[in-house]
Amino acid sequence: MRNIKETILETAWKMIRRHGIHKTNIDDVARAAMVAKATIYNYFGSKDQVYREALDRKIGLMLDRISQAVAALPSPLEKLNIFIKESLKMVREESLLFAGSNNQSYRFVSRIVAARERFFFAQERLLKGILEQGAKEGLFPAQSTAKASKLIGYLLRGFSPPAAENQETPAGPVDTDSEAASLFEILCHGILSQERRI
């Protein structure tokens, strides 16, 4: 049987993503999670605590997903490739976290910003480890893996979808695998053709 607390948190997050924080209430979360409203308050104490823990849970799941994908591969190049691919997928899948929304309450937006920064910090540490392994194996230059991981992290954050609905968005679905492959190619081989190297 599934853990009741996990069910509540997963349901709350899905509803927040779908309807926003203002249109998500504890009555609806209780109904969708098939628990009594009192059960939610027994576990969490307040609506804000439910939202806070749902957000923290989502960040944790995302970090686990990317860490497990990287850990499953032996080569730093393969690890870098899957790191980029998973990072871009997460940015696209969780637009509430990465693009935010002007329709959310200030308290919730500030929590999203803090959670997003925790995610980026952990992501940067993981990337630094990949680059250090590659430097030890002679695949990547060893000058500054910390700086490179920070810059690659900034680059990946730039793939976040626009926050406002009236901003220009790409037509049609985004091919994240193709974007990841292009970014990986540029990172590993540079943007200039071989003949035009500086």
SEKE-386904 format. One line per 4 residues: their letters; for each residue y, z, x of N, C-alpha, C. Coordinates in steps of 0.2 Angstrom, whole numbers. Each point is the difference from the previous one (the first is absolute). Example, Ala and Ser with C-alpha at 12.3 -4.5 7.8 and 13.67 -1.06 7.14 Angstrom:
2
AS> -28 39 66 6 0 -4 6 0 4 | 5 -4 -2 6 1 4 5 3 -4 .
This chain:
198
MRNI> -6 0 4 6 0 -4 6 0 4 | 5 -4 -2 6 0 4 4 6 0 | 4 2 5 4 5 0 6 -1 -5 | 1 5 -4 5 0 -5 7 -1 3 .
KETI> 2 4 5 6 -1 4 1 -7 2 | -5 -3 3 1 -7 3 1 -5 -5 | -3 1 -6 0 -4 -6 7 0 -2 | 3 6 -1 7 1 -2 5 -3 4 .
LETA> -1 1 7 5 -3 5 -1 -8 0 | -6 -3 0 -1 -7 0 4 -3 -7 | -2 3 -5 3 -2 -7 8 0 0 | 2 6 3 8 1 0 3 -6 5 .
WKMI> -3 -1 5 3 -5 5 -1 -7 -4 | -5 -2 -3 -1 -6 -3 6 -1 -5 | 1 5 -4 5 0 -5 7 0 3 | 1 3 5 7 0 3 1 -7 3 .
RRHG> -5 -3 3 1 -7 2 1 -5 -5 | -3 1 -6 0 -5 -5 7 1 -5 | 1 7 -1 6 1 -5 6 3 3 | 0 2 7 5 4 3 0 7 -2 .
IHKT> 4 4 4 0 7 -1 3 2 -6 | 5 -3 -3 3 2 -6 -4 -1 -6 | -5 -5 0 -4 -1 -6 -7 3 1 | -1 3 5 -7 3 1 1 8 -2 .
NIDD> -3 2 -4 0 7 -2 -7 3 0 | 0 7 0 -6 4 1 -5 -1 -6 | 3 -1 -6 -4 -2 -6 -4 -6 1 | 3 -5 2 -3 -7 2 -5 1 5 .
VARA> 1 3 5 -4 1 6 -6 4 -2 | 0 5 -4 -5 4 -3 -5 -4 -4 | 3 -4 -5 -3 -4 -4 -4 -6 4 | 3 -3 5 -4 -5 4 -5 3 4 .
AMVA> 1 6 3 -5 3 4 -5 4 -4 | 1 0 -6 -5 3 -5 -1 8 2 | 6 3 1 0 7 1 6 3 -5 | -1 7 -1 5 3 -4 7 1 4 .
KATI> 5 -1 -3 7 1 4 0 7 3 | -3 5 -3 0 7 3 -4 0 7 | -5 -5 0 -4 0 6 4 -3 6 | 4 -5 -2 5 -2 6 5 5 2 .
YNYF> 2 4 -4 5 5 2 -4 6 3 | -6 1 -1 -4 5 3 -1 -2 7 | -1 -6 1 -1 -3 7 6 -1 4 | 5 -2 -3 6 -2 4 7 5 -2 .
GSKD> 0 3 -5 6 4 -2 6 -3 -3 | 1 -7 2 6 -3 -2 -1 -8 0 | 4 -3 -4 0 -8 1 2 -2 7 | 5 3 3 2 -2 6 -6 1 5 .
QVYR> -4 5 0 -5 1 5 -6 -5 -1 | -1 -2 -6 -5 -6 -2 3 -6 4 | 6 -2 -1 3 -6 3 0 1 8 | 1 6 2 1 1 8 -8 -1 2 .
EALD> -4 3 -3 -7 0 3 -3 -7 -1 | 1 -4 -5 -2 -6 -1 3 -5 5 | 6 1 2 3 -4 5 -3 2 7 | -1 6 2 -3 2 6 -8 -3 0 .
RKIG> -3 1 -5 -7 -3 -1 0 -7 2 | 4 -4 -3 0 -7 1 2 -2 8 | 5 4 3 1 -1 7 -6 1 4 | -3 6 -2 -7 2 4 -5 -6 -1 .
LMLD> -1 -2 -6 -5 -6 -1 2 -6 4 | 6 -2 0 2 -6 4 -1 1 8 | 2 6 2 -2 2 7 -7 0 2 | -4 2 -4 -7 0 1 -3 -7 0 .
RISQ> 2 -4 -5 -2 -7 0 2 -4 6 | 6 1 2 1 -4 6 -3 3 7 | -1 6 0 -3 4 6 -7 -2 0 | -4 0 -6 -7 -2 0 -1 -7 2 .
AVAA> 5 -5 -3 -1 -7 2 1 -1 7 | 4 3 4 1 0 7 -5 3 4 | -3 6 -2 -5 3 3 -7 -4 0 | -1 -4 -5 -6 -4 -1 -1 -6 5 .
LPSP> 6 -1 4 0 -6 5 0 2 7 | -3 -3 4 0 2 7 6 -2 5 | 2 -7 -2 5 -3 5 7 2 -3 | 4 1 5 7 1 -2 3 -6 -3 .
LEKL> -2 -6 1 3 -6 -3 -2 0 -7 | -7 2 -2 -2 0 -6 3 6 -4 | 1 6 3 4 5 -3 7 -2 -2 | 3 -3 5 7 -2 -2 1 -5 -5 .
NIFI> -5 -4 -1 0 -5 -5 -1 3 -7 | -5 5 0 -2 3 -7 6 5 -1 | 3 3 5 6 4 -1 5 -3 -4 | 2 -6 3 5 -4 -3 -2 -3 -7 .
KESL> -6 -2 -1 -2 -2 -7 0 5 -5 | -3 6 2 0 6 -5 7 2 -1 | 5 0 5 7 3 -1 3 -5 -5 | 0 -6 1 3 -5 -5 -3 0 -7 .
KMVR> -6 1 0 -3 1 -7 3 6 -3 | 0 6 3 3 6 -3 7 -1 -2 | 4 -3 4 7 -1 -2 0 -4 -6 | -4 -5 -1 0 -4 -6 -3 3 -6 .
EESL> -5 4 1 -3 4 -6 4 6 -2 | 3 3 4 4 6 -2 7 -1 1 | 3 -4 -4 7 -2 0 4 6 -2 | -2 4 -4 4 6 -2 1 5 7 .
LFAG> -5 0 4 1 4 6 4 -4 5 | 0 -6 1 3 -4 5 6 -3 -1 | 1 -2 -7 7 -3 -2 4 5 -4 | -4 5 -3 4 5 -4 2 -4 -6 .
SNNQ> 4 4 -4 3 -3 -6 6 4 -2 | 5 -3 -2 6 3 -2 -1 4 -7 | -5 -1 -3 -1 3 -7 -4 7 1 | -1 2 6 -3 6 0 5 6 1 .
SYRF> -2 6 -1 4 6 0 2 1 8 | 5 3 1 2 1 7 -5 4 4 | -2 6 -4 -5 4 3 -6 -3 2 | -3 -5 -4 -6 -3 1 2 -5 6 .
VSRI> 5 -4 0 2 -5 5 0 4 7 | 3 6 0 0 3 7 -7 2 2 | -4 2 -5 -7 1 2 -4 -6 3 | 2 -6 -4 -3 -6 3 2 -1 7 .
VAAR> 6 0 1 3 -1 7 -3 4 5 | -1 7 -2 -3 4 5 -8 -1 1 | -3 -2 -5 -7 -2 0 -1 -6 4 | 4 -5 -1 0 -6 3 1 1 8 .
ERFF> 5 4 2 1 2 7 -6 3 3 | -3 4 -3 -6 3 2 -6 -5 1 | 0 -5 -4 -5 -5 0 2 -4 6 | 6 -2 1 2 -5 6 -1 4 6 .
FAQE> 1 6 1 -1 4 6 -7 0 2 | -5 1 -5 -7 0 1 -2 -7 2 | 2 -5 -3 -1 -7 1 2 -1 7 | 6 2 2 2 -2 7 -4 4 5 .
RLLK> -3 6 -1 -4 3 5 -7 -4 0 | -2 -2 -5 -7 -4 0 1 -6 4 | 6 -4 -2 1 -6 4 1 1 7 | 3 6 2 1 1 7 -7 1 4 .
GILE> -4 3 -4 -7 1 3 -4 -6 1 | 1 -5 -5 -3 -7 1 3 -3 6 | 7 0 1 3 -3 6 -2 3 6 | 0 7 0 -2 3 6 -7 -2 2 .
QGAK> -5 0 -4 -7 -3 1 0 -7 3 | 4 -4 -3 1 -7 2 3 0 7 | 5 4 2 3 0 6 -5 3 6 | -5 5 -2 -5 2 4 -5 -6 2 .
EGLF> -1 -4 -5 -5 -5 1 3 -7 2 | 7 1 2 3 -6 3 2 -6 -5 | 0 2 -7 2 -5 -5 7 0 -1 | 3 5 0 7 1 -2 4 3 6 .
PAQS> 6 -2 1 4 3 6 1 7 -1 | 0 4 5 0 7 -1 7 3 1 | 5 -4 0 7 3 2 2 5 -5 | 0 -1 -7 2 4 -5 -3 0 -6 .
TAKA> -6 3 -1 -4 -1 -6 4 4 -6 | 3 5 2 4 4 -5 6 -4 -3 | 3 -4 4 6 -4 -2 -3 -6 -4 | -6 -3 2 -3 -6 -3 -2 3 -7 .
SKLI> -3 5 0 -3 3 -7 6 1 -5 | 5 3 3 6 1 -5 3 -6 -2 | 0 -5 4 3 -7 -2 -4 -4 -5 | -7 0 2 -4 -3 -5 0 4 -7 .
GYLL> 0 6 0 1 4 -6 6 -2 -4 | 6 -1 3 6 -2 -3 -1 -7 -3 | -4 -4 4 -1 -7 -3 -4 0 -6 | -5 4 0 -5 0 -6 4 3 -6 .
RGFS> 5 5 1 4 3 -5 4 -6 -3 | 2 -5 4 4 -5 -3 -3 -4 -5 | -7 0 -1 -4 -4 -4 0 3 -7 | 4 6 -1 0 3 -7 3 -5 -5 .
PPAA> -2 1 -6 3 -5 -5 7 3 -2 | 4 -4 -3 7 2 -2 -1 6 -5 | 5 5 1 0 6 -5 2 -2 -7 | 5 -4 0 3 -2 -7 -3 -6 -2 .
ENQE> -1 0 -7 -3 -6 -3 4 -6 0 | 7 0 1 4 -5 0 1 -3 7 | -3 3 5 0 -3 7 -5 -6 0 | 1 -4 5 -4 -6 1 -7 2 2 .
TPAG> -5 -3 -3 -7 1 2 -3 -6 1 | -6 -1 4 -3 -6 1 -3 -2 -6 | 0 -7 -1 -4 -3 -6 -7 1 1 | -4 2 -6 -7 0 0 -3 6 4 .
PVDT> -6 1 0 -3 5 4 0 0 7 | 1 6 3 0 0 8 -6 0 3 | -2 -4 5 -6 0 3 1 4 6 | -2 7 -1 0 5 5 -4 -2 6 .
DSEA> -6 -2 -1 -4 -2 6 3 -5 4 | 3 -5 -3 4 -5 4 6 2 4 | 3 5 -3 6 3 3 -2 4 6 | -6 4 -1 -2 4 5 -3 -4 6 .
ASLF> -3 -5 -2 -3 -5 6 6 -3 4 | 5 -2 -4 6 -3 4 4 6 4 | 1 6 -3 3 5 4 -4 2 6 | -7 0 0 -5 2 5 1 -6 5 .
EILC> 0 -6 -2 1 -5 5 6 0 4 | 6 1 -3 6 1 3 0 6 5 | -2 6 -2 -1 5 4 -4 -1 6 | -6 -3 -1 -4 -1 6 2 -6 5 .
HGIL> 3 -5 -3 1 -6 4 7 -2 0 | 4 4 -3 8 -2 1 2 -5 -5 | 6 -1 -1 3 -4 -5 2 -7 3 | 0 0 7 2 -6 3 -7 -4 2 .
SQER> 1 -7 0 -6 -4 2 -1 1 8 | -6 -1 2 -2 1 7 5 -3 5 | 2 -6 -2 5 -4 5 7 3 0 | 2 3 -5 7 3 -1 0 7 2 .
RI> -5 3 4 1 7 2 6 1 4 | 3 6 -1 6 2 4 -2 3 6 .
